[in-house]
Amino acid sequence: MTRTFIHYGFHFILPLIVSLYWYRKEWKQVYIYFLLAMLIDIDHLWAQPIFDPDRCSVGYHTLHSTLAIAIYILLLLPKKSRIMAIALLWHITTDAIDCRLMSYYN
């Protein structure tokens, strides 16, 4: 239960706080980018089983792979894609934290 609360809090609540604090004027748009970053979880659909609470997404799923993460890092360079890159990297970071919590709570 704690792990789930932390994981989804990091996916939804913390990005809202970050958006409101650092991007006051365009916080809604920035928060939408953070929510859109959740779409990389579509790669769970081609895994067997689709959802496994004891599987670490980072390094397992295609859009959570080392190559994908490298692309997200490169997306930090152009100003136009920087917020999306931050959102994608935050998603990966949140999933990586969940992986650490998984080993702690199991």
N, CA, C and O atoms as a GROMACS GRO file, in nm:
protein
  424
    1MET      N    1   0.082  -0.120   0.000
    1MET     CA    2   0.000   0.000   0.000
    1MET      C    3   0.087   0.127   0.000
    1MET      O    4   0.062   0.219  -0.078
    2THR      N    5   0.188   0.131   0.086
    2THR     CA    6   0.277   0.246   0.092
    2THR      C    7   0.350   0.265  -0.039
    2THR      O    8   0.362   0.376  -0.089
    3ARG      N    9   0.399   0.154  -0.094
    3ARG     CA   10   0.471   0.160  -0.221
    3ARG      C   11   0.382   0.215  -0.332
    3ARG      O   12   0.427   0.298  -0.412
    4THR      N   13   0.259   0.172  -0.337
    4THR     CA   14   0.165   0.220  -0.439
    4THR      C   15   0.138   0.370  -0.422
    4THR      O   16   0.136   0.444  -0.520
    5PHE      N   17   0.116   0.412  -0.298
    5PHE     CA   18   0.091   0.554  -0.271
    5PHE      C   19   0.211   0.639  -0.313
    5PHE      O   20   0.194   0.744  -0.375
    6ILE      N   21   0.331   0.594  -0.279
    6ILE     CA   22   0.452   0.668  -0.317
    6ILE      C   23   0.465   0.673  -0.469
    6ILE      O   24   0.491   0.780  -0.526
    7HIS      N   25   0.448   0.558  -0.534
    7HIS     CA   26   0.464   0.551  -0.679
    7HIS      C   27   0.368   0.646  -0.752
    7HIS      O   28   0.411   0.726  -0.835
    8TYR      N   29   0.241   0.637  -0.720
    8TYR     CA   30   0.144   0.721  -0.791
    8TYR      C   31   0.148   0.866  -0.744
    8TYR      O   32   0.114   0.957  -0.820
    9GLY      N   33   0.190   0.888  -0.622
    9GLY     CA   34   0.213   1.025  -0.575
    9GLY      C   35   0.323   1.091  -0.655
    9GLY      O   36   0.313   1.209  -0.692
   10PHE      N   37   0.429   1.015  -0.683
   10PHE     CA   38   0.540   1.067  -0.763
   10PHE      C   39   0.499   1.087  -0.909
   10PHE      O   40   0.552   1.175  -0.977
   11HIS      N   41   0.404   1.007  -0.957
   11HIS     CA   42   0.358   1.023  -1.096
   11HIS      C   43   0.259   1.138  -1.111
   11HIS      O   44   0.258   1.204  -1.215
   12PHE      N   45   0.177   1.165  -1.010
   12PHE     CA   46   0.070   1.263  -1.026
   12PHE      C   47   0.081   1.385  -0.935
   12PHE      O   48   0.064   1.498  -0.981
   13ILE      N   49   0.109   1.365  -0.807
   13ILE     CA   50   0.107   1.476  -0.712
   13ILE      C   51   0.234   1.561  -0.720
   13ILE      O   52   0.225   1.684  -0.728
   14LEU      N   53   0.350   1.499  -0.718
   14LEU     CA   54   0.475   1.575  -0.724
   14LEU      C   55   0.487   1.658  -0.852
   14LEU      O   56   0.529   1.773  -0.846
   15PRO      N   57   0.453   1.602  -0.969
   15PRO     CA   58   0.457   1.686  -1.090
   15PRO      C   59   0.363   1.806  -1.083
   15PRO      O   60   0.394   1.912  -1.136
   16LEU      N   61   0.249   1.789  -1.018
   16LEU     CA   62   0.158   1.902  -1.001
   16LEU      C   63   0.223   2.010  -0.915
   16LEU      O   64   0.215   2.129  -0.947
   17ILE      N   65   0.286   1.969  -0.806
   17ILE     CA   66   0.355   2.064  -0.718
   17ILE      C   67   0.468   2.134  -0.793
   17ILE      O   68   0.483   2.256  -0.784
   18VAL      N   69   0.548   2.057  -0.868
   18VAL     CA   70   0.658   2.114  -0.946
   18VAL      C   71   0.604   2.214  -1.048
   18VAL      O   72   0.657   2.324  -1.064
   19SER      N   73   0.498   2.175  -1.117
   19SER     CA   74   0.438   2.262  -1.219
   19SER      C   75   0.389   2.393  -1.158
   19SER      O   76   0.412   2.500  -1.213
   20LEU      N   77   0.322   2.383  -1.045
   20LEU     CA   78   0.269   2.503  -0.980
   20LEU      C   79   0.380   2.591  -0.925
   20LEU      O   80   0.369   2.714  -0.928
   21TYR      N   81   0.487   2.531  -0.876
   21TYR     CA   82   0.593   2.608  -0.811
   21TYR      C   83   0.690   2.671  -0.912
   21TYR      O   84   0.718   2.791  -0.904
   22TRP      N   85   0.740   2.591  -1.007
   22TRP     CA   86   0.842   2.642  -1.099
   22TRP      C   87   0.788   2.701  -1.229
   22TRP      O   88   0.856   2.778  -1.296
   23TYR      N   89   0.666   2.665  -1.264
   23TYR     CA   90   0.609   2.712  -1.391
   23TYR      C   91   0.472   2.775  -1.366
   23TYR      O   92   0.372   2.733  -1.424
   24ARG      N   93   0.468   2.874  -1.280
   24ARG     CA   94   0.341   2.932  -1.236
   24ARG      C   95   0.251   2.977  -1.350
   24ARG      O   96   0.131   2.951  -1.350
   25LYS      N   97   0.310   3.045  -1.448
   25LYS     CA   98   0.228   3.102  -1.557
   25LYS      C   99   0.173   2.993  -1.649
   25LYS      O  100   0.060   3.003  -1.695
   26GLU      N  101   0.253   2.891  -1.676
   26GLU     CA  102   0.208   2.786  -1.768
   26GLU      C  103   0.197   2.650  -1.700
   26GLU      O  104   0.222   2.548  -1.763
   27TRP      N  105   0.160   2.650  -1.572
   27TRP     CA  106   0.160   2.527  -1.493
   27TRP      C  107   0.068   2.420  -1.551
   27TRP      O  108   0.099   2.301  -1.545
   28LYS      N  109  -0.046   2.461  -1.609
   28LYS     CA  110  -0.138   2.362  -1.665
   28LYS      C  111  -0.075   2.289  -1.782
   28LYS      O  112  -0.085   2.166  -1.791
   29GLN      N  113  -0.010   2.363  -1.870
   29GLN     CA  114   0.055   2.302  -1.986
   29GLN      C  115   0.169   2.209  -1.942
   29GLN      O  116   0.183   2.099  -1.995
   30VAL      N  117   0.247   2.252  -1.846
   30VAL     CA  118   0.359   2.171  -1.796
   30VAL      C  119   0.306   2.044  -1.731
   30VAL      O  120   0.359   1.936  -1.753
   31TYR      N  121   0.201   2.057  -1.651
   31TYR     CA  122   0.143   1.939  -1.586
   31TYR      C  123   0.087   1.842  -1.689
   31TYR      O  124   0.098   1.720  -1.671
   32ILE      N  125   0.029   1.893  -1.795
   32ILE     CA  126  -0.021   1.806  -1.903
   32ILE      C  127   0.094   1.728  -1.965
   32ILE      O  128   0.078   1.610  -1.997
   33TYR      N  129   0.211   1.791  -1.982
   33TYR     CA  130   0.328   1.719  -2.033
   33TYR      C  131   0.365   1.604  -1.940
   33TYR      O  132   0.396   1.494  -1.986
   34PHE      N  133   0.362   1.630  -1.809
   34PHE     CA  134   0.392   1.523  -1.713
   34PHE      C  135   0.290   1.410  -1.726
   34PHE      O  136   0.326   1.292  -1.718
   35LEU      N  137   0.164   1.444  -1.745
   35LEU     CA  138   0.062   1.341  -1.762
   35LEU      C  139   0.081   1.266  -1.894
   35LEU      O  140   0.064   1.144  -1.900
   36LEU      N  141   0.116   1.339  -2.000
   36LEU     CA  142   0.139   1.275  -2.129
   36LEU      C  143   0.258   1.179  -2.125
   36LEU      O  144   0.263   1.080  -2.199
   37ALA      N  145   0.353   1.207  -2.038
   37ALA     CA  146   0.469   1.118  -2.024
   37ALA      C  147   0.426   0.980  -1.976
   37ALA      O  148   0.500   0.882  -1.994
   38MET      N  149   0.310   0.971  -1.916
   38MET     CA  150   0.258   0.840  -1.872
   38MET      C  151   0.229   0.749  -1.991
   38MET      O  152   0.219   0.627  -1.975
   39LEU      N  153   0.216   0.808  -2.110
   39LEU     CA  154   0.187   0.727  -2.229
   39LEU      C  155   0.300   0.630  -2.263
   39LEU      O  156   0.278   0.536  -2.338
   40ILE      N  157   0.419   0.651  -2.209
   40ILE     CA  158   0.526   0.554  -2.237
   40ILE      C  159   0.496   0.420  -2.171
   40ILE      O  160   0.562   0.320  -2.201
   41ASP      N  161   0.398   0.417  -2.082
   41ASP     CA  162   0.358   0.290  -2.022
   41ASP      C  163   0.280   0.201  -2.120
   41ASP      O  164   0.244   0.089  -2.087
   42ILE      N  165   0.256   0.252  -2.241
   42ILE     CA  166   0.192   0.170  -2.343
   42ILE      C  167   0.276   0.045  -2.373
   42ILE      O  168   0.224  -0.057  -2.418
   43ASP      N  169   0.406   0.054  -2.346
   43ASP     CA  170   0.492  -0.060  -2.372
   43ASP      C  171   0.463  -0.178  -2.279
   43ASP      O  172   0.511  -0.289  -2.302
   44HIS      N  173   0.384  -0.156  -2.175
   44HIS     CA  174   0.342  -0.266  -2.088
   44HIS      C  175   0.247  -0.360  -2.163
   44HIS      O  176   0.234  -0.477  -2.128
   45LEU      N  177   0.180  -0.307  -2.265
   45LEU     CA  178   0.081  -0.387  -2.337
   45LEU      C  179   0.140  -0.505  -2.412
   45LEU      O  180   0.071  -0.604  -2.436
   46TRP      N  181   0.268  -0.497  -2.451
   46TRP     CA  182   0.327  -0.611  -2.521
   46TRP      C  183   0.417  -0.695  -2.432
   46TRP      O  184   0.503  -0.768  -2.480
   47ALA      N  185   0.396  -0.684  -2.302
   47ALA     CA  186   0.469  -0.769  -2.206
   47ALA      C  187   0.376  -0.879  -2.156
   47ALA      O  188   0.254  -0.864  -2.157
   48GLN      N  189   0.434  -0.989  -2.114
   48GLN     CA  190   0.357  -1.099  -2.057
   48GLN      C  191   0.403  -1.124  -1.914
   48GLN      O  192   0.520  -1.158  -1.895
   49PRO      N  193   0.320  -1.109  -1.815
   49PRO     CA  194   0.186  -1.052  -1.820
   49PRO      C  195   0.193  -0.900  -1.841
   49PRO      O  196   0.298  -0.839  -1.823
   50ILE      N  197   0.082  -0.841  -1.877
   50ILE     CA  198   0.079  -0.697  -1.903
   50ILE      C  199   0.122  -0.621  -1.779
   50ILE      O  200   0.201  -0.527  -1.788
   51PHE      N  201   0.069  -0.660  -1.663
   51PHE     CA  202   0.108  -0.593  -1.538
   51PHE      C  203   0.161  -0.697  -1.441
   51PHE      O  204   0.097  -0.799  -1.415
   52ASP      N  205   0.278  -0.671  -1.390
   52ASP     CA  206   0.338  -0.754  -1.287
   52ASP      C  207   0.393  -0.661  -1.181
   52ASP      O  208   0.492  -0.591  -1.204
   53PRO      N  209   0.330  -0.657  -1.063
   53PRO     CA  210   0.372  -0.562  -0.960
   53PRO      C  211   0.515  -0.586  -0.910
   53PRO      O  212   0.575  -0.499  -0.848
   54ASP      N  213   0.568  -0.705  -0.937
   54ASP     CA  214   0.704  -0.738  -0.893
   54ASP      C  215   0.807  -0.730  -1.004
   54ASP      O  216   0.917  -0.783  -0.990
   55ARG      N  217   0.771  -0.665  -1.114
   55ARG     CA  218   0.865  -0.648  -1.226
   55ARG      C  219   0.908  -0.501  -1.232
   55ARG      O  220   0.825  -0.410  -1.225
   56CYS      N  221   1.037  -0.481  -1.245
   56CYS     CA  222   1.090  -0.345  -1.260
   56CYS      C  223   1.075  -0.302  -1.406
   56CYS      O  224   1.128  -0.368  -1.496
   57SER      N  225   1.004  -0.194  -1.428
   57SER     CA  226   0.981  -0.145  -1.565
   57SER      C  227   1.109  -0.098  -1.631
   57SER      O  228   1.131  -0.121  -1.750
   58VAL      N  229   1.195  -0.032  -1.553
   58VAL     CA  230   1.318   0.027  -1.607
   58VAL      C  231   1.412  -0.085  -1.650
   58VAL      O  232   1.452  -0.170  -1.570
   59GLY      N  233   1.445  -0.082  -1.779
   59GLY     CA  234   1.533  -0.183  -1.834
   59GLY      C  235   1.459  -0.304  -1.889
   59GLY      O  236   1.519  -0.386  -1.959
   60TYR      N  237   1.332  -0.316  -1.859
   60TYR     CA  238   1.254  -0.431  -1.908
   60TYR      C  239   1.168  -0.392  -2.029
   60TYR      O  240   1.173  -0.459  -2.132
   61HIS      N  241   1.093  -0.287  -2.016
   61HIS     CA  242   1.003  -0.245  -2.124
   61HIS      C  243   1.078  -0.158  -2.225
   61HIS      O  244   1.174  -0.088  -2.190
   62THR      N  245   1.034  -0.162  -2.349
   62THR     CA  246   1.100  -0.092  -2.460
   62THR      C  247   1.116   0.058  -2.435
   62THR      O  248   1.226   0.112  -2.453
   63LEU      N  249   1.011   0.125  -2.393
   63LEU     CA  250   1.017   0.269  -2.373
   63LEU      C  251   1.076   0.307  -2.236
   63LEU      O  252   1.080   0.424  -2.199
   64HIS      N  253   1.122   0.206  -2.163
   64HIS     CA  254   1.191   0.225  -2.035
   64HIS      C  255   1.334   0.171  -2.044
   64HIS      O  256   1.400   0.150  -1.942
   65SER      N  257   1.380   0.149  -2.166
   65SER     CA  258   1.512   0.088  -2.188
   65SER      C  259   1.623   0.193  -2.183
   65SER      O  260   1.598   0.313  -2.181
   66THR      N  261   1.745   0.145  -2.181
   66THR     CA  262   1.862   0.234  -2.180
   66THR      C  263   1.864   0.322  -2.304
   66THR      O  264   1.894   0.441  -2.296
   67LEU      N  265   1.832   0.265  -2.420
   67LEU     CA  266   1.828   0.343  -2.544
   67LEU      C  267   1.722   0.452  -2.536
   67LEU      O  268   1.748   0.567  -2.574
   68ALA      N  269   1.604   0.418  -2.488
   68ALA     CA  270   1.496   0.517  -2.476
   68ALA      C  271   1.537   0.628  -2.379
   68ALA      O  272   1.514   0.746  -2.406
   69ILE      N  273   1.598   0.591  -2.268
   69ILE     CA  274   1.642   0.690  -2.170
   69ILE      C  275   1.747   0.783  -2.232
   69ILE      O  276   1.746   0.904  -2.206
   70ALA      N  277   1.837   0.728  -2.313
   70ALA     CA  278   1.937   0.811  -2.381
   70ALA      C  279   1.869   0.912  -2.475
   70ALA      O  280   1.911   1.027  -2.484
   71ILE      N  281   1.765   0.868  -2.543
   71ILE     CA  282   1.690   0.959  -2.632
   71ILE      C  283   1.622   1.068  -2.550
   71ILE      O  284   1.621   1.184  -2.590
   72TYR      N  285   1.564   1.031  -2.436
   72TYR     CA  286   1.499   1.130  -2.349
   72TYR      C  287   1.601   1.234  -2.302
   72TYR      O  288   1.570   1.353  -2.293
   73ILE      N  289   1.723   1.189  -2.272
   73ILE     CA  290   1.829   1.281  -2.230
   73ILE      C  291   1.864   1.376  -2.344
   73ILE      O  292   1.883   1.496  -2.322
   74LEU      N  293   1.874   1.323  -2.466
   74LEU     CA  294   1.904   1.408  -2.582
   74LEU      C  295   1.793   1.510  -2.608
   74LEU      O  296   1.819   1.619  -2.658
   75LEU      N  297   1.671   1.474  -2.573
   75LEU     CA  298   1.558   1.567  -2.590
   75LEU      C  299   1.567   1.687  -2.496
   75LEU      O  300   1.492   1.784  -2.512
   76LEU      N  301   1.658   1.682  -2.398
   76LEU     CA  302   1.679   1.797  -2.311
   76LEU      C  303   1.747   1.912  -2.385
   76LEU      O  304   1.733   2.028  -2.346
   77LEU      N  305   1.820   1.880  -2.491
   77LEU     CA  306   1.900   1.981  -2.562
   77LEU      C  307   1.816   2.087  -2.633
   77LEU      O  308   1.836   2.206  -2.608
   78PRO      N  309   1.722   2.048  -2.721
   78PRO     CA  310   1.640   2.153  -2.784
   78PRO      C  311   1.542   2.212  -2.683
   78PRO      O  312   1.478   2.139  -2.608
   79LYS      N  313   1.530   2.341  -2.682
   79LYS     CA  314   1.442   2.407  -2.587
   79LYS      C  315   1.296   2.364  -2.604
   79LYS      O  316   1.222   2.354  -2.506
   80LYS      N  317   1.255   2.340  -2.727
   80LYS     CA  318   1.116   2.304  -2.755
   80LYS      C  319   1.075   2.170  -2.694
   80LYS      O  320   0.957   2.150  -2.663
   81SER      N  321   1.169   2.079  -2.677
   81SER     CA  322   1.135   1.947  -2.624
   81SER      C  323   1.180   1.929  -2.478
   81SER      O  324   1.163   1.820  -2.422
   82ARG      N  325   1.234   2.032  -2.419
   82ARG     CA  326   1.294   2.019  -2.284
   82ARG      C  327   1.193   1.980  -2.177
   82ARG      O  328   1.222   1.892  -2.095
   83ILE      N  329   1.077   2.042  -2.175
   83ILE     CA  330   0.978   2.009  -2.072
   83ILE      C  331   0.930   1.865  -2.088
   83ILE      O  332   0.914   1.793  -1.989
   84MET      N  333   0.908   1.823  -2.211
   84MET     CA  334   0.866   1.684  -2.234
   84MET      C  335   0.976   1.588  -2.191
   84MET      O  336   0.947   1.484  -2.132
   85ALA      N  337   1.100   1.622  -2.219
   85ALA     CA  338   1.213   1.539  -2.178
   85ALA      C  339   1.220   1.528  -2.026
   85ALA      O  340   1.243   1.420  -1.972
   86ILE      N  341   1.199   1.639  -1.959
   86ILE     CA  342   1.199   1.637  -1.812
   86ILE      C  343   1.087   1.548  -1.761
   86ILE      O  344   1.106   1.471  -1.667
   87ALA      N  345   0.970   1.558  -1.822
   87ALA     CA  346   0.857   1.475  -1.782
   87ALA      C  347   0.886   1.327  -1.805
   87ALA      O  348   0.855   1.244  -1.720
   88LEU      N  349   0.945   1.293  -1.920
   88LEU     CA  350   0.978   1.153  -1.949
   88LEU      C  351   1.084   1.100  -1.852
   88LEU      O  352   1.073   0.988  -1.803
   89LEU      N  353   1.184   1.181  -1.824
   89LEU     CA  354   1.288   1.139  -1.731
   89LEU      C  355   1.234   1.130  -1.588
   89LEU      O  356   1.278   1.045  -1.511
   90TRP      N  357   1.140   1.216  -1.554
   90TRP     CA  358   1.076   1.205  -1.424
   90TRP      C  359   0.997   1.074  -1.413
   90TRP      O  360   0.998   1.009  -1.309
   91HIS      N  361   0.930   1.037  -1.521
   91HIS     CA  362   0.856   0.911  -1.525
   91HIS      C  363   0.952   0.794  -1.500
   91HIS      O  364   0.924   0.705  -1.420
   92ILE      N  365   1.064   0.795  -1.570
   92ILE     CA  366   1.164   0.688  -1.554
   92ILE      C  367   1.219   0.688  -1.410
   92ILE      O  368   1.235   0.582  -1.350
   93THR      N  369   1.246   0.807  -1.358
   93THR     CA  370   1.297   0.818  -1.220
   93THR      C  371   1.196   0.762  -1.120
   93THR      O  372   1.233   0.690  -1.028
   94THR      N  373   1.070   0.795  -1.140
   94THR     CA  374   0.964   0.744  -1.052
   94THR      C  375   0.960   0.592  -1.058
   94THR      O  376   0.947   0.526  -0.955
   95ASP      N  377   0.969   0.536  -1.178
   95ASP     CA  378   0.968   0.390  -1.191
   95ASP      C  379   1.093   0.328  -1.130
   95ASP      O  380   1.086   0.220  -1.072
   96ALA      N  381   1.206   0.395  -1.141
   96ALA     CA  382   1.330   0.345  -1.080
   96ALA      C  383   1.318   0.347  -0.927
   96ALA      O  384   1.365   0.255  -0.860
   97ILE      N  385   1.258   0.451  -0.874
   97ILE     CA  386   1.235   0.457  -0.728
   97ILE      C  387   1.145   0.342  -0.687
   97ILE      O  388   1.168   0.278  -0.584
   98ASP      N  389   1.042   0.314  -0.767
   98ASP     CA  390   0.953   0.202  -0.739
   98ASP      C  391   1.030   0.070  -0.738
   98ASP      O  392   1.001  -0.018  -0.657
   99CYS      N  393   1.125   0.056  -0.828
   99CYS     CA  394   1.207  -0.066  -0.831
   99CYS      C  395   1.283  -0.083  -0.701
   99CYS      O  396   1.291  -0.193  -0.646
  100ARG      N  397   1.338   0.027  -0.650
  100ARG     CA  398   1.410   0.023  -0.522
  100ARG      C  399   1.314  -0.011  -0.407
  100ARG      O  400   1.347  -0.091  -0.319
  101LEU      N  401   1.196   0.050  -0.409
  101LEU     CA  402   1.097   0.022  -0.306
  101LEU      C  403   1.050  -0.123  -0.310
  101LEU      O  404   1.021  -0.184  -0.207
  102MET      N  405   1.043  -0.179  -0.433
  102MET     CA  406   1.000  -0.317  -0.451
  102MET      C  407   1.093  -0.410  -0.374
  102MET      O  408   1.046  -0.501  -0.306
  103SER      N  409   1.222  -0.387  -0.383
  103SER     CA  410   1.317  -0.473  -0.313
  103SER      C  411   1.310  -0.449  -0.162
  103SER      O  412   1.340  -0.540  -0.084
  104TYR      N  413   1.271  -0.330  -0.121
  104TYR     CA  414   1.257  -0.298   0.022
  104TYR      C  415   1.133  -0.362   0.082
  104TYR      O  416   1.138  -0.419   0.192
  105TYR      N  417   1.020  -0.353   0.011
  105TYR     CA  418   0.892  -0.401   0.065
  105TYR      C  419   0.868  -0.549   0.040
  105TYR      O  420   0.778  -0.607   0.102
  106ASN      N  421   0.946  -0.613  -0.047
  106ASN     CA  422   0.925  -0.758  -0.072
  106ASN      C  423   1.017  -0.841   0.010
  106ASN      O  424   1.013  -0.964   0.002
   0.00000   0.00000   0.00000
